[in-house]
Amino acid sequence: MRLFPSDTVCRALNIILLWEKIMCTVRLCMRCLIPGPLYHAGSIAGWVPFILLRGTGIPMKRFDPEWFLKIIEDERINWVFVVPTMLEMVLSLSDGIKTRYDLSSMKTLICAAAPATPELKRATNDFFKQQGCTKNVFTEFYGSSETAVTSVLAPEDYEEDPKRYASVGKIRCAITKVYDKEAKTWCEPYQDGSDPAQGRQHNQGRGHYRTLSRSCHYRIQDPETY
């Protein structure tokens, strides 16, 4: 498989991906629960790899917190993409309901599309481990339609330093800095400013949406990033 992305000056890059290197990370036993709309970008990122690489995807007609737990138990789900509201609804169930279900099959729970509080992240890990998981499952990413994923908070991040529960993780998928538009310079640590990101993709949209998207962008004369 060959990919032809471009670098920051639009030169084509030839990247060779060996199919076995992709397939070795996916097993037929991987099972993805899809509790959100199939058209949502986060849902697509969650289920497409499994469908294309022979995993199993199980969509829900609508989200119901107890049904969510029951499907994880019955279908032995080990991967799911959620938004914070879904987790809040699950954790708000009475103990008599939410403790009925064996969630030990879960390996990765990805949360995005809105900010999750540190308390919600901790409570999610505590609950899933209480119900049989052997490790922390909570993973979070931050991104947008324009940049795709920019930062990722993985379990090893907050396990190393619990204060990182309050963050959205490391910049792993983009170039992101804090910029002072008035001074036209990059900010020093702990200084306030705008937060431009150069992600793996830039979605300019079409028609009216293209105009709105471009109005949110500004040019920075920095050969290292833009």
C-alpha positions as CSV (number, residue, x, y, z in Angstrom):
1,M,0.0,0.0,0.0
2,R,1.3,3.4,-0.9
3,L,0.3,6.8,0.5
4,F,1.1,10.1,-1.2
5,P,0.6,12.9,1.4
6,S,2.5,16.2,1.1
7,D,4.8,18.1,3.3
8,T,4.5,21.7,4.5
9,V,5.6,23.0,1.1
10,C,3.3,20.7,-0.9
11,R,6.0,18.2,-2.1
12,A,4.6,14.7,-2.6
13,L,5.9,12.1,-0.1
14,N,5.9,8.5,-1.1
15,I,5.1,6.4,2.0
16,I,5.1,2.6,1.7
17,L,2.9,0.7,4.2
18,L,3.2,-3.0,4.5
19,W,-0.2,-4.6,4.8
20,E,1.0,-7.1,7.4
21,K,2.2,-4.2,9.6
22,I,-1.4,-3.0,9.6
23,M,-3.1,-6.3,10.0
24,C,-0.8,-7.5,12.8
25,T,-2.4,-4.8,15.1
26,V,-6.0,-6.0,14.3
27,R,-7.4,-9.3,15.3
28,L,-10.7,-11.0,14.4
29,C,-11.7,-10.9,18.0
30,M,-11.6,-7.0,18.0
31,R,-15.2,-5.9,18.5
32,C,-16.3,-2.3,18.3
33,L,-19.5,-0.8,19.8
34,I,-20.9,2.2,17.9
35,P,-23.3,4.1,20.3
36,G,-23.3,7.4,18.3
37,P,-24.4,8.4,14.8
38,L,-22.6,6.5,12.0
39,Y,-21.9,9.8,10.2
40,H,-20.1,11.4,13.1
41,A,-16.3,11.8,12.4
42,G,-15.4,10.3,15.8
43,S,-17.7,7.3,15.2
44,I,-16.2,6.8,11.7
45,A,-12.7,6.9,13.1
46,G,-13.8,4.2,15.6
47,W,-15.5,1.7,13.4
48,V,-14.0,2.0,9.9
49,P,-10.7,0.4,10.8
50,F,-12.5,-2.6,12.2
51,I,-14.8,-3.0,9.2
52,L,-12.0,-2.6,6.7
53,L,-9.6,-4.9,8.6
54,R,-12.1,-7.7,9.4
55,G,-13.1,-6.7,12.9
56,T,-16.7,-6.5,14.1
57,G,-18.7,-3.4,14.5
58,I,-22.0,-3.3,16.4
59,P,-24.1,-0.1,16.0
60,M,-26.8,1.0,18.5
61,K,-30.1,2.4,17.1
62,R,-30.1,5.0,19.8
63,F,-28.0,5.5,22.9
64,D,-29.3,4.0,26.2
65,P,-26.9,3.8,29.1
66,E,-28.0,0.4,30.4
67,W,-28.3,-1.0,26.9
68,F,-24.8,0.2,26.3
69,L,-23.5,-1.8,29.3
70,K,-25.5,-4.9,28.3
71,I,-24.2,-4.9,24.8
72,I,-20.6,-4.6,26.1
73,E,-21.2,-7.7,28.2
74,D,-23.2,-9.8,25.7
75,E,-21.0,-9.0,22.7
76,R,-17.7,-8.9,24.5
77,I,-17.0,-5.4,23.2
78,N,-13.4,-4.2,23.6
79,W,-13.4,-0.9,21.8
80,V,-15.8,2.0,21.8
81,F,-15.9,5.7,20.9
82,V,-18.1,7.9,23.2
83,V,-18.8,11.5,24.0
84,P,-18.7,12.8,27.7
85,T,-22.5,13.0,28.0
86,M,-22.7,9.2,27.4
87,L,-20.3,8.5,30.2
88,E,-22.2,10.8,32.5
89,M,-25.4,9.0,31.7
90,V,-23.8,5.6,32.4
91,L,-22.3,6.7,35.7
92,S,-25.6,8.3,36.7
93,L,-27.3,4.9,36.7
94,S,-28.2,3.4,40.1
95,D,-25.6,1.0,41.5
96,G,-28.2,-1.8,41.3
97,I,-28.3,-1.4,37.5
98,K,-24.8,-0.5,36.5
99,T,-23.1,-3.1,38.6
100,R,-25.0,-6.0,37.0
101,Y,-22.7,-6.1,33.9
102,D,-19.4,-7.8,33.3
103,L,-17.2,-5.2,31.4
104,S,-14.0,-7.2,31.6
105,S,-13.7,-7.4,27.8
106,M,-13.1,-3.7,27.4
107,K,-9.6,-2.6,26.4
108,T,-10.0,1.0,25.0
109,L,-12.7,3.6,25.5
110,I,-12.1,6.7,23.4
111,C,-13.8,9.9,24.5
112,A,-13.9,13.1,22.4
113,A,-16.1,15.7,20.7
114,A,-16.4,17.7,23.9
115,P,-14.3,18.3,27.0
116,A,-14.4,15.6,29.7
117,T,-13.7,16.7,33.3
118,P,-10.8,15.1,35.2
119,E,-13.4,13.8,37.7
120,L,-15.3,12.1,34.8
121,K,-12.1,10.5,33.5
122,R,-11.2,9.1,36.9
123,A,-14.7,7.9,37.6
124,T,-14.9,6.1,34.2
125,N,-11.7,4.2,34.9
126,D,-12.7,3.4,38.4
127,F,-16.1,2.0,37.2
128,F,-14.8,-0.1,34.4
129,K,-12.1,-1.6,36.7
130,Q,-14.7,-2.3,39.3
131,Q,-16.7,-4.2,36.7
132,G,-13.8,-6.4,35.6
133,C,-11.3,-4.5,33.5
134,T,-7.7,-5.2,34.4
135,K,-6.3,-1.8,33.3
136,N,-7.4,1.8,32.7
137,V,-9.5,2.1,29.6
138,F,-10.0,5.9,29.2
139,T,-8.4,7.6,26.2
140,E,-9.1,11.1,25.0
141,F,-8.3,13.0,21.9
142,Y,-8.7,16.7,21.0
143,G,-9.2,17.8,17.4
144,S,-11.6,19.5,15.0
145,S,-13.1,19.1,11.6
146,E,-10.3,21.3,10.2
147,T,-7.3,19.6,11.7
148,A,-8.5,16.1,12.6
149,V,-6.9,14.7,15.7
150,T,-4.2,17.0,17.3
151,S,-3.5,15.7,20.8
152,V,-4.1,12.3,22.5
153,L,-4.4,11.5,26.2
154,A,-3.4,7.8,26.7
155,P,-3.6,5.8,29.9
156,E,0.2,5.8,30.2
157,D,0.2,9.6,30.4
158,Y,-2.0,10.0,33.5
159,E,-0.6,6.8,35.0
160,E,2.8,8.4,35.0
161,D,1.4,11.7,36.4
162,P,-2.2,11.9,37.6
163,K,-2.2,15.7,37.1
164,R,-2.5,14.9,33.4
165,Y,-6.1,13.9,33.9
166,A,-6.7,17.6,33.6
167,S,-5.2,17.8,30.1
168,V,-6.1,16.5,26.7
169,G,-2.8,14.8,26.3
170,K,0.3,15.2,24.2
171,I,0.4,16.8,20.8
172,R,0.9,13.6,18.8
173,C,-0.8,14.2,15.5
174,A,-0.2,17.9,14.7
175,I,2.0,20.9,15.1
176,T,0.5,23.2,17.8
177,K,1.9,26.3,19.4
178,V,0.5,29.3,21.3
179,Y,0.6,32.5,19.3
180,D,0.3,36.2,20.3
181,K,-1.5,37.8,17.4
182,E,-0.9,41.4,18.6
183,A,2.8,40.9,19.1
184,K,3.0,38.5,16.1
185,T,5.2,36.1,17.9
186,W,5.1,32.8,19.6
187,C,4.2,32.9,23.3
188,E,6.5,31.9,26.1
189,P,5.4,29.0,28.5
190,Y,2.3,29.9,30.5
191,Q,1.5,33.0,28.4
192,D,-2.0,33.4,27.0
193,G,-2.6,33.5,23.3
194,S,-4.3,31.8,20.3
195,D,-3.7,28.2,19.7
196,P,-3.3,27.5,15.9
197,A,-2.8,23.9,14.9
198,Q,-1.4,22.3,11.7
199,G,-3.0,18.9,11.6
200,R,-2.8,15.9,9.2
201,Q,-5.6,17.4,7.2
202,H,-7.1,20.9,6.6
203,N,-10.8,20.8,5.6
204,Q,-11.6,24.1,3.9
205,G,-15.2,23.0,3.0
206,R,-17.3,24.3,0.1
207,G,-19.3,27.4,-0.7
208,H,-20.5,29.3,2.4
209,Y,-18.7,26.8,4.8
210,R,-15.4,27.5,3.0
211,T,-15.8,31.2,3.7
212,L,-16.6,30.5,7.4
213,S,-13.6,28.2,7.7
214,R,-11.2,30.6,6.1
215,S,-12.4,33.4,8.3
216,C,-11.0,31.4,11.3
217,H,-7.6,31.1,9.8
218,Y,-4.7,33.5,9.7
219,R,-1.3,33.4,8.2
220,I,1.8,33.1,10.3
221,Q,5.2,33.8,8.7
222,D,7.1,31.0,10.2
223,P,9.0,28.7,7.8
224,E,9.2,26.0,10.5
225,T,5.5,25.5,10.8
226,Y,3.5,27.3,8.1
